[in-house]
Amino acid sequence: MDRLMEPETPGLDAAIAAIWKKHRELMFTRMDTIDAALSSAADGTLDADTRAAAHRDAHKLAGALGTFGLHEGTAHARSIEHALDGDSVIDFGSLRENARGLRAALESRA
């Protein structure tokens, strides 16, 4: 059985690449916010503002990365978002692994 192939979309691909180039730095700035929260969580100094900022940036990354074909990055960002939601106890190991996966996804597009 033949698989359906996606049609070539050079104009769309170029437009998405241009959008990535324009917003790449912002994506990595959001990743840096998450990394700062991760560092604070590791040493027991994670405050509510840092946690909320990382939650917000993870949410924004989860929403945006699929546009750029970074679906695995979306999954990692969504996991981080849920881990930082509310006042729940943070599973540091899971948070660290998802942050690593998210950064790897971002760097794969860089």
N, C-alpha and C positions, 0 to 999 in steps of 0.2 A: 504494500500500500504506500503510495506517495504521500509525503508530508507536505502540507501547505507551507509555502515559503512566504515570509513577509515581503511585501513589495519594497523595492529600494526607494528610499526617501532622502536623497542627497540634500535637498533644500531644508527639510526638517532637521536632519542630522547636523547640518551646518548651523542652523539657528540654535539648537540645543547646545552645541559646542560653544557658541558665542555667549549664550546665557551663563554657562558654567564658568567661562573665562571671566566674565564680569562679576560673578558672585563667589568665585572660588575662595577668595580671602575671607569673606564673611563666613563661609562654611567652616573653614579652619579656625576662625575666631570662636565660633560656637563650640567647636571641639575643644578648644583651649579652656572654655568655661567649664565644660564637663570634666576635663582633666584636673582643673583646680578643685572642683568638688570632690573628685576621687582622692586627691592628695589630702584634702582636709578630712575626709572620712577615714582615711588610713591612719591619721595621727589623732583622731578623736576630736577634732576642732571644727567639724562641719556645722556651720550656723544656718539658721533658717533662710537668710537672704541668699547665701551661696547655693544652698540646696534648691531654692525656688528658681534662681537664675539658670542653673544646670538643667532643671526639669523643663523650663521654658525653652531653652535652646535644644534640648533633645527632642521636644515636641516639634519644633520648627524643622529640625533636620529630618525627622521621621516623615514629615509631610512633603519635604522637598526632594529627597534623594531619589525617589522612584522616577521622577521626571527625567533624571539623568541616567536611568538604567541601573542605579545602585540599590537594587532591591534587598540585598543582604545588609547593606548599610541601614536601610529603612528598618529592617527587623531588629538590628542592634540598637538603633536609636529609640525605637519603641520600647524595647526591654529596659533601657536606661530610664526612659520617661516613667515607666511603671514602677521601677525600683525606687525612684525619687519622689513618687507621688505621696503626698500627705506626710504623716509623721511615722510611717511604718519603719521597722527596724531594717536596716540596709544589709543585704547579703553582699558583703564586700567582694568576695571572690567572683560572684556572678557579675557584679557591676564592673569590676576590673576587666574581665574577659570580654564583656560587651563593648567596653570603651576601646579595647585593643582591636576588636573586630570592626568597630565603626571607623577608627582611624585608618585601618588597612583599606577599608572600602573607599574612603575619601582619597587616600594616596593612590589607589588604583586608577582613579580618574585624573589625578593631577598630571 
